[in-house]
Amino acid sequence: MDEYLPLNCDLYGYLEIACLHRYRLRIELVDGECLEAEALTTQTTVDKEEFLLVRAVAGERRLRLDRLLAITPLTPGASFARVLLNASRC
């Protein structure tokens, strides 16, 4: 797997809010995949890689943060709109 590239701290806050409120998200990955899932929590491995744990129709998934292109809350009344997380990968 590629070397992990940490997410900008300012952007990490959006993921924390999404998890705190269990927002349903439209998640765009840098490889072009899109999915809809509920944000559950973030995780950090002993190797300092960070992940977003989500619950989708097919079950729980662990998404490495540097593989996320953008998130868009689908939950009504969400406190933010679409957030581009990896602009350098567009």
Residue pairs with C-beta under 8 A, 6 or more apart in sequence:
4 47
4 48
4 49
4 50
4 64
4 66
5 66
6 48
6 50
6 65
6 66
7 15
7 50
7 65
7 66
7 68
7 85
7 86
11 83
11 85
12 42
12 50
12 65
14 71
14 80
14 83
14 85
15 39
15 42
15 52
15 65
15 71
16 42
17 23
17 79
17 80
18 25
18 39
18 71
18 73
19 39
19 40
19 41
19 42
19 52
21 75
21 78
21 79
22 38
22 39
22 40
22 75
23 38
23 39
23 73
23 74
23 75
23 78
24 36
24 37
24 38
24 39
24 73
24 74
24 75
25 36
25 37
25 38
25 39
25 54
25 71
25 72
25 73
25 74
26 34
26 35
26 36
26 71
26 72
26 74
27 34
27 35
27 36
27 37
27 52
27 54
27 63
27 68
27 70
27 71
28 34
28 68
28 69
28 70
28 71
28 72
29 35
29 63
29 67
29 68
29 69
30 66
30 67
30 68
30 69
30 86
30 89
31 67
35 54
35 56
35 61
36 56
36 57
36 74
37 54
37 55
37 56
37 61
38 54
38 55
38 56
39 52
39 54
40 53
40 54
40 55
40 60
41 52
41 53
42 50
42 51
42 52
42 53
42 65
43 50
43 51
43 53
43 62
44 50
44 51
45 51
49 64
50 64
50 65
51 62
51 63
51 64
51 65
52 62
52 63
52 65
52 68
53 60
53 61
53 62
53 63
54 60
54 61
54 63
55 61
65 85
66 86
68 85
68 86
69 84
69 85
69 86
69 89
69 90
70 82
70 83
70 84
70 85
70 86
71 82
71 83
71 85
72 81
72 82
72 83
73 80
73 81
84 90
